[in-house]
């Protein structure tokens, strides 16, 4: 937590990864985020992994530090209440993040009747409103046919929901851009962030759409880094290391540490090339270079080799599982100031990440616990809408809002 | 291109994906971005894929619409010039994005002597300054051991540089947060965005660090979606489809279209469970459900099946290569308003993506061509530093700056 965005107020009606992570980023930079869920929770409220008490660790991870309010989304009165919360006054409010359909009661057109300068950031599947998730978008843009063994015939899915995460951070960027624009012009906006557009634009930015037009699909090549020297190699003690040499220094360090300078020079003479300054040649001649590196690394112990790599500017890293990585590499979690131990509604206490960026002239406060569903219903209704305790009681009695479930 | 951030001026000294994509996002939302490169280009200037004329399609993709200036980074006079450009006055300037080392001539501490309210966003490998790239960070946090066939013993690298892309958009978000804070307080900041922190914080946000503490590493499971129903299935005509059923509606639509409601009910009776409202049970009982879906889909043609899926709210999508996806799915590129055909320094004309977000109340202008290296050297020196043509000529003669290379 940093107080950088202090004063900003964001309303979230969303589920799953992209939109909630957008609001998490805003929250961890200091904004107030009020997450409005249907009573009983949205479609992501029980998403796996689950804790022993049944709480979702996934929901818990994506909603840290937010205020939680539970409202009946199915009735006109409940929907009216949601609209009032979204459109509540305040110069730094009127910021709404959602993945609800573009038409319907949370459409920007309807909401803007209540607050003309409203900013809506809407995460979508396809831009036309067709549903899509990270996995189906990834399949559409071809990444599963780029991933995995060179001789594989079937697609290999990403496990990491990369497009969701990217849509979330891009949406957070878009919210701040929209607010900056509103501060200058007074205008609100709806900004839409479809997963499909995030995916295809990213591949375009990486030059891959141009490449396809020029030379067709890039062949699958397993763990080989495209266009430079890089692959996984195994050491004498059976450890897999990812080794990359893009810059001249990384390459000269690698061949020095491995003692293969002469063998590499022989390849250069035979093939009339020089690898020192041209990372592309290190890629096209990988048939000759990989066996040299493979043989040299197979004769070395990982610990000694890693130290030598570090001393010579080689870019490398061991492969871990998440568990072994956290245990072996203290810079990830245990010695990382991003993390603080926090107790959450799951009843578990675990290292919890704050903002991924570090502000060098601000003090980082610890990560915040995740609210329980409906924990702040009464507080938000009173503070944001100015409702009396009598009015709030009536809403509870009518089933229009809910506080903490008894569990 | 949208004019949302018009007026903002960003200086970029960076290479590869993360920091350049940060500035691309800012540029495509309307900021002016001045990319300063060493004469002859930075370490990413020749990065693959390459066009027939040798220009990098990768560099071209990541630097669209920026102004390009080439300066000698190795001499005190050249470095002084770079510092002056970064710290040039202007209320909406003083925004600097880099992946240069935290110490050294582009350290925030040194720069801030020239402009006290400077904002520096620094993308890093590890937070301590140790080099790392997307591939080595990914190896450290365990994703390659989560990816790929369930019976695989070796790591499977991501081809998509997900952490780079995510660091780029998160850095763009951070730049806007920092500027908002500066507008309120007058304070500049250095904000650091290490790839390693982006990766481990993301896994934490997804609940996976808590999960590891609770139950250890999640087993590899090939193309299976964790925690709900989802996998790739093959149709009678040999097409791979990704099918996902997280919501109750997606599940009921799927079993209806496939005509397996009775068979599913038999599993429910036998195992004393109900799948309709619990996506987790659809995951834990996938040993019984996958064969039913497999057999049903193997008897259907992909075209007919897709139409039925769409009509019944099933979340699905075909696997494509990038080339076949672009050809088959017009919403990706050919009918997508994000794209415009632009001619670039590679000599190629190809569909070029603008901002991935769509602003519903603003008009989208076409994507911009990428500059040639040094194309704007004289213009930037004159406009931003007020140098006379005589002074600019002297800098050229002394080799401190360069314009367009003759090629």
Interface residues (C-beta under 8 A of the other chain):
Chain A: X4 X5 X7 X17 X21 X24 X25 X29 X43 X46 X47 X48 X49 X50 X51 X52 X56 X57 X58 X59 X60 X61 X62 X64 X108 X126 X127 X128 X130 X131 X132 X133 X135 X136 X137 X138 X139 X140 X141 X142 X143 X144 X145 X146 X147 X148 X149 X154 X155 X156 X157 X158 X159 X160 X161 X162 X165 X166 X169 X170 X171 X172 X173 X174 X176 X177 X178 X179 X180 X181 X184 X187 X188 X189 X190 X191 X192 X193 X194 X196 X197 X198 X200 X201 X202 X203 X204 X205 X206 X207 X208 X209 X210 X211 X212 X213 X214 X215 X216 X217 X218 X222 X223 X225 X226 X227 X228 X230 X232 X240 X241 X242 X244 X246 X247 X278 X279 X280 X283 X310 X313 X315 X316 X317 X318 X319 X320 X321 X322 X323 X324 X325 X326 X329 X331 X332 X333 X336 X338 X339 X344 X346 X348 X350 X351 X352 X353 X354 X355 X356 X357 X358 X359 X360 X361 X362
Chain B: X4 X5 X7 X17 X21 X24 X25 X29 X43 X46 X47 X48 X49 X50 X51 X52 X56 X57 X58 X59 X60 X61 X62 X64 X108 X126 X127 X128 X130 X131 X132 X133 X135 X136 X137 X138 X139 X140 X141 X142 X143 X144 X145 X146 X147 X148 X149 X154 X155 X156 X157 X158 X159 X160 X161 X162 X165 X166 X169 X170 X171 X172 X173 X174 X176 X177 X178 X179 X180 X181 X184 X187 X188 X189 X190 X191 X192 X193 X194 X196 X197 X198 X200 X201 X202 X203 X204 X205 X206 X207 X208 X209 X210 X211 X212 X213 X214 X215 X216 X217 X218 X222 X223 X225 X226 X227 X228 X230 X232 X240 X242 X244 X246 X247 X278 X279 X280 X283 X310 X313 X315 X316 X317 X318 X319 X320 X321 X322 X323 X324 X325 X326 X329 X331 X332 X333 X336 X338 X339 X344 X346 X348 X350 X351 X352 X353 X354 X355 X356 X357 X358 X359 X360 X361 X362
